[in-house]
């Protein structure tokens, strides 16, 4: 709605300057060449344009004279403006018509949670992969950031009209699984009084001990002198993957597809991809190893895919995996990877190009590092376990809502400090509390109103309310579809938290400045119509980032 409004303003201004003979095909060629900005001072209008100053050379007149011509020739009604004013050396300030602006309230009341739904993604089928943690231990704080971002992005993209498959790649093959199985076996022996031989690359977490204890409870000493590595791989992977799924469920994160790396080997897909890469001339042999010609696709150097001992590097099954994704008919692939994968971007793009796609078919989002802070100092170890902090630890400490909100409050490209003290605060300084409290306030007002036996029904027009006092609210609500569009297309999830913060602020300000329930029934219903429209959008925006909207605080 905002985009349409601004487009209509630009189009009308373009038609005006065209009739005045100031369109020369250079300075102003189309309506898109007209720039509208938000004035710093609200007294200077809702939008402003420097159009008159841009046209000085073309018109060979003073900007003030050009501005006067534009204002006098403009149709205010077509642009949904109440007035236009000339300021300074020739700026034109635009004031939106308040009645038009407040129509957004009725639009929201009619559309409910569908307000902000878009069709920009119509026809697009997106595979969104995130987390993809090895089933060898608990999820850490970095995984949490990827989980919150990926899940939130999927919700936003769906609202924008995209079809999205949420995918987790289960790394259940390779050396890490072998080492996990061996680690469990050593802990299993330890339960029978045999000193474990824990190598440096083994896994030392308490979750490994728990798996060993479960095996003992179910099978006794069956494997003590009869080690079955395949069993330990399978049993350990299933147990640890279930732990991972439980933590993600607690975090309100879901997946549509759990794709097993092992399934690629069983289907012979890895070997098939290797043969295709060879046939297409994308490989060469050097020092007994097989190299992939990734430099052909802007990688800084070629990469080994098969080592001299015949074993595969992790890149080869990754290529087979992405070939599988392409075969499933997705129009675009999005991978959300950890900070240690920055150098992996060009490799994956090269791989996608080599297996039938092109580099533009895949986008890779790299999340930066996360620190946990308490009392101004970094916290690296859990108080309970004395081990590295896990996602589960954070969920126990602050809960899912606060954690989800804080994880997506900043751009992925920035490092993040999770402030435990702030996340636990029940005050306006805590942005998630502030936002949730806004909803609780609205619920409380409605409850108080209906406690007298009345049933709230939104009004269909404003007759008594001072429209100037809710102007900023309407302007922000008008922006919601544009926020959804930007967050979805540019993958900027943090734009939602910024919007939520601002909307909560406007609600609290309005609540503090205005008595909502008054002796004038008509005025009361109009004010309730305003705040329930705010509530509709606020709850929807919170849901898009996986945060609840409690009715009581």
RODO-2510 file (C-alpha; in nm, 4 decimals, decimal comma):
residues 553
     n   res          X          Y          Z
     1     x     0,0000     0,0000     0,0000
     2     x     0,2796     0,2420     0,0824
     3     x     0,4632     0,1533    -0,2391
     4     x     0,1470     0,2215    -0,4406
     5     x     0,0964     0,5521    -0,2609
     6     x     0,4527     0,6703    -0,3242
     7     x     0,4338     0,5505    -0,6854
     8     x     0,1136     0,7489    -0,7393
     9     x     0,2779     1,0614    -0,5944
    10     x     0,5838     1,0201    -0,8166
    11     x     0,3711     0,9528    -1,1243
    12     x     0,1581     1,2634    -1,0686
    13     x     0,4666     1,4806    -1,0122
    14     x     0,6192     1,3396    -1,3297
    15     x     0,3056     1,4197    -1,5288
    16     x     0,3115     1,7733    -1,3867
    17     x     0,6748     1,8460    -1,4833
    18     x     0,6156     1,6803    -1,8211
    19     x     0,3273     1,9197    -1,8939
    20     x     0,5486     2,2064    -1,7812
    21     x     0,8017     2,0940    -2,0423
    22     x     1,0793     2,0040    -1,7973
    23     x     1,1244     1,6367    -1,8922
    24     x     1,4336     1,6284    -2,1104
    25     x     1,5199     1,2612    -2,0991
    26     x     1,8343     1,3267    -1,8946
    27     x     1,7626     1,4711    -1,5489
    28     x     1,4106     1,3333    -1,5169
    29     x     1,3322     1,0543    -1,7622
    30     x     1,0510     0,8803    -1,5702
    31     x     0,8624     0,8849    -1,2418
    32     x     1,1342     0,6653    -1,0888
    33     x     1,3832     0,9542    -1,1224
    34     x     1,1817     1,1530    -0,8676
    35     x     1,3197     1,1096    -0,5161
    36     x     1,0978     1,1252    -0,2060
    37     x     1,2597     1,1445     0,1356
    38     x     1,1441     1,1474     0,4953
    39     x     1,2018     1,4926     0,6504
    40     x     1,3912     1,4993     0,9802
    41     x     1,1400     1,7478     1,1192
    42     x     0,7778     1,6253     1,1134
    43     x     0,6610     1,9859     1,0699
    44     x     0,8191     1,9723     0,7252
    45     x     0,5695     1,7160     0,6016
    46     x     0,5452     1,3398     0,5684
    47     x     0,7658     1,3362     0,2586
    48     x     0,9765     1,5915     0,0725
    49     x     1,1278     1,6152    -0,2746
    50     x     1,4198     1,8101    -0,4241
    51     x     1,2623     1,7846    -0,7702
    52     x     1,2563     2,1615    -0,8291
    53     x     1,6267     2,1929    -0,7596
    54     x     1,7087     1,9024    -0,9934
    55     x     1,5242     2,0768    -1,2754
    56     x     1,7015     2,4139    -1,2455
    57     x     1,9364     2,3604    -1,5420
    58     x     1,6607     2,2170    -1,7591
    59     x     1,4042     2,4874    -1,6829
    60     x     1,6620     2,7657    -1,6595
    61     x     1,4687     2,9091    -1,3645
    62     x     1,5181     2,9499    -0,9907
    63     x     1,4250     2,6398    -0,7866
    64     x     1,1679     2,8463    -0,5949
    65     x     0,9910     2,9448    -0,9165
    66     x     0,9921     2,5860    -1,0427
    67     x     0,8618     2,4609    -0,7079
    68     x     0,5803     2,7151    -0,7213
    69     x     0,4826     2,5980    -1,0701
    70     x     0,4805     2,2341    -0,9594
    71     x     0,2687     2,3036    -0,6496
    72     x     0,0167     2,5145    -0,8395
    73     x    -0,0166     2,2505    -1,1130
    74     x    -0,0481     1,9438    -0,8887
    75     x    -0,3672     1,7530    -0,8143
    76     x    -0,3640     1,6981    -0,4370
    77     x    -0,6501     1,4486    -0,4469
    78     x    -0,4717     1,2230    -0,6980
    79     x    -0,1664     1,2119    -0,4696
    80     x    -0,3739     1,1675    -0,1515
    81     x    -0,2228     1,4854    -0,0097
    82     x    -0,3796     1,7494     0,2117
    83     x    -0,1278     2,0149     0,1088
    84     x     0,2102     2,0909    -0,0482
    85     x     0,4471     2,3546     0,0883
    86     x     0,7642     2,5114    -0,0473
    87     x     1,0552     2,5313     0,1932
    88     x     1,4138     2,6570     0,1932
    89     x     1,5795     2,6982    -0,1449
    90     x     1,3103     2,5012    -0,3254
    91     x     1,2197     2,1827    -0,1389
    92     x     0,8593     2,0729    -0,1753
    93     x     0,7078     1,9286     0,1428
    94     x     0,4190     1,6856     0,1026
    95     x     0,1505     1,6337     0,3673
    96     x    -0,0598     1,3173     0,3377
    97     x    -0,4355     1,3359     0,3651
    98     x    -0,5255     1,2126     0,7140
    99     x    -0,8500     1,0443     0,6082
   100     x    -0,6686     0,8479     0,3379
   101     x    -0,3931     0,7624     0,5813
   102     x    -0,6366     0,6279     0,8395
   103     x    -0,8001     0,3966     0,5864
   104     x    -0,5113     0,1623     0,6681
   105     x    -0,6797     0,0929     1,0041
   106     x    -0,9947    -0,0344     0,8344
   107     x    -0,7898    -0,2350     0,5864
   108     x    -0,6133    -0,4117     0,8766
   109     x    -0,9433    -0,4688     1,0601
   110     x    -1,0813    -0,6357     0,7471
   111     x    -0,7783    -0,8399     0,6483
   112     x    -0,6666    -0,9333     1,0025
   113     x    -0,3431    -1,1400     1,0007
   114     x    -0,3510    -1,1477     0,6193
   115     x    -0,2519    -0,7824     0,6121
   116     x     0,1011    -0,7653     0,4739
   117     x     0,0639    -1,0868     0,2725
   118     x     0,2369    -1,0484    -0,0621
   119     x     0,2622    -1,2358    -0,3908
   120     x     0,6140    -1,1303    -0,4868
   121     x     0,7318    -1,4886    -0,4397
   122     x     0,4553    -1,6450    -0,6450
   123     x     0,5935    -1,9208    -0,8661
   124     x     0,9170    -1,9439    -0,6667
   125     x     1,0032    -2,2712    -0,4925
   126     x     1,2811    -2,2146    -0,2400
   127     x     1,4953    -2,4676    -0,0538
   128     x     1,6155    -2,3041     0,2663
   129     x     1,8814    -2,5006     0,4530
   130     x     1,9874    -2,3960     0,8022
   131     x     2,1455    -2,5345     1,1208
   132     x     2,2609    -2,8668     0,9635
   133     x     2,4572    -2,9496     1,2782
   134     x     2,6553    -3,2720     1,3075
   135     x     2,4672    -3,5277     1,5209
   136     x     2,7674    -3,5617     1,7496
   137     x     2,6686    -3,3382     2,0398
   138     x     2,4477    -3,0582     2,1629
   139     x     2,3648    -2,7474     1,9628
   140     x     2,5865    -2,4521     2,0564
   141     x     2,5123    -2,0781     2,0631
   142     x     2,6169    -2,0353     1,6993
   143     x     2,3685    -2,3001     1,5890
   144     x     2,1032    -2,1067     1,7808
   145     x     2,1625    -1,7939     1,5725
   146     x     2,1341    -1,9914     1,2496
   147     x     1,8192    -2,1658     1,3733
   148     x     1,6450    -1,8421     1,4752
   149     x     1,7427    -1,6689     1,1517
   150     x     1,6524    -1,9581     0,9196
   151     x     1,3172    -2,0293     1,0796
   152     x     1,2232    -1,6595     1,0877
   153     x     1,3289    -1,6117     0,7256
   154     x     1,1147    -1,9062     0,6175
   155     x     0,8083    -1,7530     0,7872
   156     x     0,8720    -1,4118     0,6318
   157     x     0,9256    -1,5557     0,2837
   158     x     0,6040    -1,7571     0,3081
   159     x     0,4163    -1,4395     0,4002
   160     x     0,5701    -1,2772     0,0932
   161     x     0,4264    -1,5541    -0,1242
   162     x     0,7229    -1,7890    -0,1641
   163     x     0,6938    -2,1644    -0,1364
   164     x     0,9662    -2,2617     0,1102
   165     x     1,1066    -2,6008     0,2057
   166     x     1,2839    -2,5840     0,5429
   167     x     1,5713    -2,8320     0,5280
   168     x     1,8241    -2,9734     0,7729
   169     x     2,1178    -3,1656     0,6273
   170     x     2,2056    -3,4510     0,8600
   171     x     2,5794    -3,5176     0,8451
   172     x     2,5437    -3,8838     0,9370
   173     x     2,8391    -4,0097     0,7329
   174     x     3,2111    -3,9419     0,7384
   175     x     3,4865    -3,9271     0,9973
   176     x     3,2855    -3,7337     1,2547
   177     x     3,0355    -4,0196     1,2840
   178     x     3,3146    -4,2744     1,3112
   179     x     3,4770    -4,0718     1,5884
   180     x     3,1437    -4,0318     1,7628
   181     x     3,0902    -4,4095     1,7609
   182     x     3,4411    -4,4737     1,8935
   183     x     3,3889    -4,2105     2,1638
   184     x     3,0664    -4,3768     2,2769
   185     x     3,2362    -4,7166     2,2832
   186     x     3,5167    -4,5906     2,5055
   187     x     3,2611    -4,4430     2,7480
   188     x     3,0654    -4,7686     2,7290
   189     x     3,3764    -4,9633     2,8358
   190     x     3,4317    -4,7119     3,1140
   191     x     3,0938    -4,8045     3,2612
   192     x     3,2384    -5,1526     3,3140
   193     x     3,5515    -5,0261     3,4852
   194     x     3,7766    -5,0231     3,1781
   195     x     3,9808    -4,7041     3,1428
   196     x     3,8711    -4,5172     2,8284
   197     x     4,1221    -4,4300     2,5563
   198     x     3,9868    -4,0890     2,4548
   199     x     4,1857    -3,9491     2,1620
   200     x     4,2063    -3,5772     2,0855
   201     x     3,9586    -3,5964     1,7977
   202     x     3,7053    -3,7944     2,0028
   203     x     3,3977    -3,6297     2,1531
   204     x     3,4131    -3,5598     2,5258
   205     x     3,0701    -3,4172     2,6040
   206     x     2,8278    -3,5490     2,8624
   207     x     2,5865    -3,6374     2,5840
   208     x     2,8322    -3,9072     2,4687
   209     x     2,8329    -4,0579     2,8177
   210     x     2,4511    -4,0556     2,8174
   211     x     2,4440    -4,2522     2,4898
   212     x     2,6841    -4,5079     2,6402
   213     x     2,4627    -4,5375     2,9484
   214     x     2,1578    -4,5952     2,7292
   215     x     2,3357    -4,8751     2,5404
   216     x     2,4320    -5,0399     2,8679
   217     x     2,0747    -5,0098     2,9975
   218     x     1,9300    -5,1694     2,6817
   219     x     2,1975    -5,4231     2,5860
   220     x     2,4061    -5,4801     2,8975
   221     x     2,7615    -5,6026     2,8229
   222     x     2,6711    -5,7412     2,4793
   223     x     2,9269    -5,5202     2,3045
   224     x     3,1992    -5,5237     2,5670
   225     x     3,4071    -5,7818     2,3837
   226     x     3,2195    -5,7660     2,0554
   227     x     3,2454    -5,4079     1,9281
   228     x     3,0045    -5,3400     1,6391
   229     x     3,0946    -5,0000     1,4950
   230     x     2,7952    -4,9926     1,2599
   231     x     2,5610    -5,0407     1,5546
   232     x     2,7336    -4,7675     1,7565
   233     x     2,7162    -4,5308     1,4581
   234     x     2,3451    -4,5952     1,4037
   235     x     2,2453    -4,5941     1,7696
   236     x     2,4557    -4,2896     1,8558
   237     x     2,3379    -4,0891     1,5533
   238     x     1,9711    -4,1581     1,6289
   239     x     2,0052    -4,0674     1,9968
   240     x     2,2007    -3,7483     1,9358
   241     x     1,9791    -3,6439     1,6458
   242     x     1,6729    -3,6867     1,8674
   243     x     1,8379    -3,4635     2,1293
   244     x     1,8984    -3,2027     1,8594
   245     x     1,5369    -3,2218     1,7436
   246     x     1,4098    -3,1787     2,1011
   247     x     1,6184    -2,8638     2,1510
   248     x     1,4957    -2,7204     1,8196
   249     x     1,1343    -2,7933     1,9135
   250     x     1,1862    -2,6095     2,2431
   251     x     1,3226    -2,3231     2,0339
   252     x     1,0087    -2,3161     1,8162
   253     x     1,2121    -2,4166     1,5103
   254     x     1,0749    -2,6666     1,2600
   255     x     1,1900    -2,8402     0,9436
   256     x     1,0037    -2,9949     0,6526
   257     x     1,2952    -3,2123     0,5386
   258     x     1,5665    -3,3944     0,7321
   259     x     1,8039    -3,5011     0,4575
   260     x     2,0506    -3,7789     0,5374
   261     x     2,4021    -3,7571     0,3955
   262     x     2,4178    -4,1357     0,4276
   263     x     2,1295    -4,1658     0,1790
   264     x     2,3525    -4,0108    -0,0875
   265     x     2,6048    -4,2913    -0,0486
   266     x     2,3352    -4,5598    -0,0410
   267     x     2,1915    -4,4271    -0,3679
   268     x     2,5365    -4,4105    -0,5277
   269     x     2,4867    -4,0352    -0,5784
   270     x     2,8329    -3,9360    -0,4589
   271     x     3,0071    -4,1717    -0,7011
   272     x     2,7771    -4,0621    -0,9865
   273     x     2,8600    -3,6970    -0,9270
   274     x     3,2307    -3,7781    -0,9184
   275     x     3,2044    -3,9550    -1,2539
   276     x     3,0099    -3,6648    -1,4050
   277     x     3,2667    -3,4126    -1,2847
   278     x     3,5384    -3,6230    -1,4472
   279     x     3,3438    -3,6664    -1,7738
   280     x     3,2776    -3,2930    -1,8012
   281     x     3,6459    -3,2131    -1,7657
   282     x     3,6043    -3,0400    -1,4302
   283     x     3,8719    -3,2461    -1,2535
   284     x     4,2387    -3,3330    -1,2814
   285     x     4,4823    -3,5595    -1,0960
   286     x     4,7790    -3,4201    -0,9090
   287     x     4,9979    -3,5887    -0,6451
   288     x     4,7621    -3,8863    -0,6483
   289     x     4,4611    -3,6741    -0,5519
   290     x     4,1639    -3,5646    -0,7641
   291     x     4,1222    -3,1878    -0,7820
   292     x     3,8161    -2,9873    -0,8781
   293     x     3,8675    -2,6912    -1,1145
   294     x     3,6835    -2,4401    -0,8976
   295     x     3,9079    -2,1545    -1,0151
   296     x     3,7061    -2,1670    -1,3390
   297     x     3,4209    -2,0268    -1,1291
   298     x     3,6044    -1,7524    -0,9344
   299     x     3,7300    -1,9654    -0,6453
   300     x     4,0724    -1,8545    -0,5226
   301     x     4,2218    -2,2003    -0,5807
   302     x     4,1246    -2,5474    -0,6978
   303     x     3,9995    -2,7928    -0,4336
   304     x     4,0739    -3,1568    -0,3562
   305     x     3,7635    -3,3777    -0,3683
   306     x     3,9367    -3,7176    -0,3458
   307     x     4,2517    -3,7517    -0,1338
   308     x     4,5544    -3,9522    -0,2414
   309     x     4,4423    -4,2373    -0,0111
   310     x     4,1082    -4,2576    -0,1983
   311     x     3,8953    -4,1007     0,0729
   312     x     3,6553    -3,8188    -0,0089
   313     x     3,6833    -3,4656     0,1245
   314     x     3,3625    -3,3152     0,2649
   315     x     3,3233    -3,1088    -0,0545
   316     x     3,2348    -3,4077    -0,2757
   317     x     2,9239    -3,5257    -0,0830
   318     x     2,8247    -3,1577    -0,0519
   319     x     2,8290    -3,1342    -0,4315
   320     x     2,6183    -3,4504    -0,4565
   321     x     2,3795    -3,3028    -0,2001
   322     x     2,3317    -2,9810    -0,3958
   323     x     2,2878    -3,1787    -0,7182
   324     x     2,0094    -3,3627    -0,5361
   325     x     1,8517    -3,0300    -0,4357
   326     x     1,8514    -2,9131    -0,7965
   327     x     1,6920    -3,2407    -0,9074
   328     x     1,3986    -3,1727    -0,6727
   329     x     1,2881    -2,8773    -0,8827
   330     x     1,3697    -2,5808    -0,6616
   331     x     1,3987    -2,2474    -0,8373
   332     x     1,6457    -2,1162    -0,5805
   333     x     1,8671    -2,2522    -0,3033
   334     x     1,9550    -2,0651     0,0153
   335     x     2,2190    -2,2036     0,2543
   336     x     2,2685    -2,0504     0,5990
   337     x     2,6208    -2,1387     0,7121
   338     x     2,8421    -2,0666     1,0106
   339     x     3,1166    -1,8048     1,0278
   340     x     3,3829    -2,0677     0,9565
   341     x     3,2330    -2,1282     0,6102
   342     x     3,3106    -1,7890     0,4564
   343     x     3,5628    -1,9411     0,2173
   344     x     3,3070    -2,2002     0,1136
   345     x     3,0865    -1,9590    -0,0831
   346     x     3,2680    -1,9685    -0,4166
   347     x     3,3224    -2,3437    -0,3860
   348     x     2,9515    -2,4110    -0,3533
   349     x     2,8631    -2,1713    -0,6321
   350     x     3,1191    -2,3483    -0,8530
   351     x     2,9755    -2,6852    -0,7549
   352     x     2,6193    -2,5823    -0,8410
   353     x     2,7397    -2,4574    -1,1800
   354     x     2,9173    -2,7862    -1,2495
   355     x     2,6180    -3,0077    -1,1747
   356     x     2,3687    -2,8456    -1,4056
   357     x     2,2736    -2,5199    -1,2434
   358     x     2,4392    -2,1812    -1,2358
   359     x     2,5978    -1,9726    -0,9646
   360     x     2,2938    -1,7445    -0,9436
   361     x     2,0740    -2,0355    -0,8351
   362     x     2,2265    -2,0397    -0,4872
   363     x     2,2700    -1,7740    -0,2203
   364     x     2,4789    -1,8354     0,0878
   365     x     2,4159    -1,6431     0,4068
   366     x     2,7070    -1,6433     0,6524
   367     x     2,6272    -1,5787     1,0164
   368     x     2,8899    -1,4121     1,2312
   369     x     3,0140    -1,5165     1,5726
   370     x     2,8061    -1,4984     1,8890
   371     x     2,9278    -1,4193     2,2405
   372     x     2,7299    -1,4744     2,5590
   373     x     2,7717    -1,1862     2,8046
   374     x     2,6861    -1,1536     3,1726
   375     x     2,7797    -0,8685     3,4063
   376     x     2,9720    -0,7143     3,1184
   377     x     3,1982    -1,0175     3,0747
   378     x     3,1996    -1,3010     2,8241
   379     x     3,0633    -1,6305     2,9539
   380     x     3,2142    -1,9381     2,7903
   381     x     3,1193    -2,2126     3,0300
   382     x     2,7895    -2,3308     3,1663
   383     x     2,7513    -2,2829     3,5433
   384     x     2,5868    -2,6226     3,5747
   385     x     2,8121    -2,8392     3,3632
   386     x     3,1365    -2,6422     3,3487
   387     x     3,1330    -2,7144     2,9746
   388     x     3,0784    -2,4944     2,6719
   389     x     2,7392    -2,3210     2,6747
   390     x     2,4762    -2,4978     2,4677
   391     x     2,1513    -2,3773     2,3149
   392     x     1,9724    -2,5842     2,5768
   393     x     2,1552    -2,3944     2,8528
   394     x     2,0409    -2,0615     2,7057
   395     x     1,6820    -2,1819     2,6735
   396     x     1,6863    -2,2840     3,0397
   397     x     1,8330    -1,9472     3,1339
   398     x     1,6195    -1,6979     2,9375
   399     x     1,3498    -1,8903     2,7477
   400     x     1,2740    -1,9203     2,3784
   401     x     1,1012    -1,5839     2,3226
   402     x     1,3834    -1,3635     2,4464
   403     x     1,6445    -1,5766     2,2757
   404     x     1,4624    -1,5781     1,9400
   405     x     1,4139    -1,2016     1,9513
   406     x     1,7722    -1,1168     2,0413
   407     x     1,9191    -1,3617     1,7896
   408     x     1,7456    -1,1883     1,4970
   409     x     1,7742    -0,8306     1,6245
   410     x     2,0954    -0,7700     1,4297
   411     x     2,2102    -0,8291     1,0761
   412     x     2,3832    -1,1642     1,0162
   413     x     2,6890    -0,9738     0,8963
   414     x     2,7579    -0,8314     1,2438
   415     x     2,9056    -1,0015     1,5464
   416     x     2,6558    -1,0505     1,8255
   417     x     2,6699    -1,0202     2,2029
   418     x     2,3850    -1,1947     2,3848
   419     x     2,3320    -1,0004     2,7056
   420     x     2,1883    -1,2488     2,9582
   421     x     2,1164    -0,9746     3,2118
   422     x     1,9145    -0,7706     2,9624
   423     x     1,7273    -1,0716     2,8256
   424     x     1,6041    -1,1608     3,1752
   425     x     1,4928    -0,8074     3,2629
   426     x     1,1200    -0,7448     3,2924
   427     x     1,1488    -0,3791     3,1993
   428     x     1,1165    -0,1473     2,9023
   429     x     1,4910    -0,1780     2,8467
   430     x     1,4336    -0,5343     2,7282
   431     x     1,2964    -0,5002     2,3714
   432     x     1,1129    -0,8340     2,3682
   433     x     0,9444    -0,7573     2,7023
   434     x     0,8594    -0,4105     2,5710
   435     x     0,6957    -0,5552     2,2587
   436     x     0,5076    -0,8310     2,4406
   437     x     0,3904    -0,5852     2,7047
   438     x     0,2391    -0,3713     2,4282
   439     x     0,0150    -0,6622     2,3315
   440     x    -0,0675    -0,7407     2,6948
   441     x    -0,1676    -0,3766     2,7450
   442     x    -0,4085    -0,3890     2,4526
   443     x    -0,5583    -0,7145     2,5809
   444     x    -0,6036    -0,5550     2,9235
   445     x    -0,7826    -0,2506     2,7785
   446     x    -1,0206    -0,4693     2,5754
   447     x    -1,0876    -0,6856     2,8817
   448     x    -1,1666    -0,3778     3,0921
   449     x    -1,3999    -0,2465     2,8238
   450     x    -1,5855    -0,5758     2,7889
   451     x    -1,5994    -0,6330     3,1669
   452     x    -1,8975    -0,3927     3,1727
   453     x    -2,0964    -0,6278     2,9505
   454     x    -2,0117    -0,4552     2,6231
   455     x    -1,8699    -0,6362     2,3202
   456     x    -1,6131    -0,4426     2,1198
   457     x    -1,6928    -0,4044     1,7501
   458     x    -1,4506    -0,1944     1,5414
   459     x    -1,5879     0,1236     1,3848
   460     x    -1,5991     0,1638     1,0068
   461     x    -1,5261     0,5374     1,0045
   462     x    -1,3676     0,7977     1,2298
   463     x    -1,5946     1,0802     1,3434
   464     x    -1,4611     1,2071     1,6770
   465     x    -1,0974     1,0982     1,7132
   466     x    -0,8145     1,3485     1,6642
   467     x    -0,6490     1,2014     1,3535
   468     x    -0,3300     1,3985     1,4103
   469     x    -0,2600     1,1996     1,7265
   470     x    -0,2604     0,8665     1,5427
   471     x    -0,0911     0,9848     1,2255
   472     x     0,2505     0,8335     1,3109
   473     x     0,0845     0,5030     1,3960
   474     x    -0,0868     0,4891     1,0577
   475     x     0,2290     0,5869     0,8731
   476     x     0,4149     0,2986     1,0337
   477     x     0,1351     0,0455     0,9783
   478     x     0,1317     0,1544     0,6156
   479     x     0,4967     0,0461     0,5906
   480     x     0,4414    -0,3118     0,7112
   481     x     0,4051    -0,4754     0,3659
   482     x     0,7195    -0,2929     0,2513
   483     x     0,9070    -0,4220     0,5573
   484     x     0,7950    -0,7761     0,4718
   485     x     0,9096    -0,7307     0,1134
   486     x     1,2526    -0,5997     0,2087
   487     x     1,3053    -0,8657     0,4752
   488     x     1,2072    -1,1429     0,2335
   489     x     1,3886    -1,0322    -0,0814
   490     x     1,7057    -0,9065     0,0851
   491     x     1,6937    -1,1669     0,3645
   492     x     1,7143    -0,8979     0,6329
   493     x     1,5224    -1,0549     0,9189
   494     x     1,6335    -0,7836     1,1623
   495     x     1,4119    -0,5348     0,9764
   496     x     1,1190    -0,7040     1,1512
   497     x     1,2573    -0,6439     1,5011
   498     x     1,3209    -0,2786     1,4174
   499     x     0,9601    -0,2473     1,3012
   500     x     0,8307    -0,4241     1,6126
   501     x     1,0334    -0,1951     1,8401
   502     x     0,8941     0,1162     1,6722
   503     x     0,5355    -0,0098     1,6710
   504     x     0,5547    -0,1013     2,0407
   505     x     0,6923     0,2461     2,1144
   506     x     0,4051     0,4174     1,9331
   507     x     0,1500     0,2030     2,1167
   508     x     0,2971     0,2761     2,4589
   509     x     0,3217     0,6476     2,3766
   510     x    -0,0397     0,6604     2,2624
   511     x    -0,1550     0,4676     2,5689
   512     x     0,0308     0,7032     2,8019
   513     x    -0,0873     1,0191     2,6255
   514     x    -0,4479     0,9234     2,5654
   515     x    -0,7235     0,7850     2,7851
   516     x    -0,8508     0,4936     2,5786
   517     x    -1,1769     0,4173     2,7605
   518     x    -1,3716     0,7410     2,7934
   519     x    -1,7259     0,8467     2,8785
   520     x    -1,7839     0,9049     2,5064
   521     x    -1,8736     0,5622     2,3668
   522     x    -1,8074     0,6599     2,0050
   523     x    -1,4642     0,8024     2,0892
   524     x    -1,3802     0,4916     2,2932
   525     x    -1,4710     0,2557     2,0085
   526     x    -1,2625     0,4598     1,7647
   527     x    -0,9599     0,4442     1,9934
   528     x    -1,0109     0,0702     2,0467
   529     x    -1,0261     0,0282     1,6687
   530     x    -0,6863     0,1967     1,6434
   531     x    -0,5127    -0,0102     1,9108
   532     x    -0,6582    -0,3442     1,7970
   533     x    -0,5272    -0,2741     1,4466
   534     x    -0,1869    -0,2191     1,6063
   535     x    -0,2323    -0,5467     1,7928
   536     x    -0,3097    -0,7403     1,4747
   537     x     0,0107    -0,6290     1,3063
   538     x     0,2222    -0,6556     1,6208
   539     x     0,1182    -1,0153     1,6900
   540     x     0,1715    -1,1093     1,3255
   541     x     0,5196    -0,9556     1,3206
   542     x     0,6146    -1,1311     1,6451
   543     x     0,4939    -1,4621     1,5038
   544     x     0,7145    -1,4121     1,1967
   545     x     1,0215    -1,4170     1,4219
   546     x     0,8883    -1,7051     1,6319
   547     x     0,8024    -1,4997     1,9413
   548     x     0,4772    -1,5409     2,1337
   549     x     0,2377    -1,2587     2,2230
   550     x     0,1110    -1,3307     2,5768
   551     x    -0,2145    -1,1657     2,6836
   552     x    -0,0914    -1,1145     3,0390
   553     x     0,2514    -1,0030     3,1640
***
